[in-house]
């Protein structure tokens, strides 16, 4: 019998897995968590894990400030009264 492959990716990720999931190293991931730009982990028994769905949401928000700043800059270039 062939080895069974899980149909679903894990919802909970270790620190190293969470960092690798978004393409960065664990140290930078720790810095993003401390800065509130990535979610804090939860403790389940002795394990400390990150929710993959919360990581997805936080990752989507990482560039939001840059996008907003571009719009603000564009609006400042429009002459008043137009």
DAKALIN-V366348 format. One record per backbone hydrogen bond with DSSP energy under -0.5 kcal/mol. CO is the residue of the C=O (numbers start at 1). NH is the residue of the N-H. E is the energy in kcal/mol with one decimal. If there is no record, write none. Layout:
<<CO:NH:E> <CO:NH:E>>
//
This chain:
<<4:6:-0.5> <11:52:-3.3> <13:50:-2.8> <14:18:-3.0> <15:19:-2.4> <16:20:-2.5> <17:21:-2.4> <18:22:-1.3> <19:23:-0.5> <19:24:-2.5> <20:23:-0.8> <25:29:-2.2> <26:30:-2.5> <27:31:-1.9> <28:32:-2.2> <29:33:-2.2> <30:34:-2.6> <31:35:-1.9> <32:37:-2.4> <32:38:-1.3> <33:36:-1.3> <42:44:-0.6> <42:49:-2.8> <43:45:-0.5> <44:47:-2.0> <47:44:-2.6> <47:49:-0.5> <49:42:-3.0> <50:13:-2.6> <50:52:-0.6> <51:55:-2.1> <52:56:-2.2> <53:57:-2.0> <54:58:-2.4> <55:59:-2.7> <56:60:-2.1> <57:61:-1.3> <58:62:-0.8> <59:62:-0.9> <61:64:-1.5> <63:67:-1.9> <64:68:-2.3> <65:69:-2.3> <66:70:-1.8> <67:71:-1.7> <68:72:-2.5> <69:73:-2.5> <70:74:-2.2> <71:75:-2.6> <72:76:-1.7> <73:77:-0.9> <74:77:-0.7> <74:78:-0.5> <75:78:-0.9> <79:82:-1.2>>
//
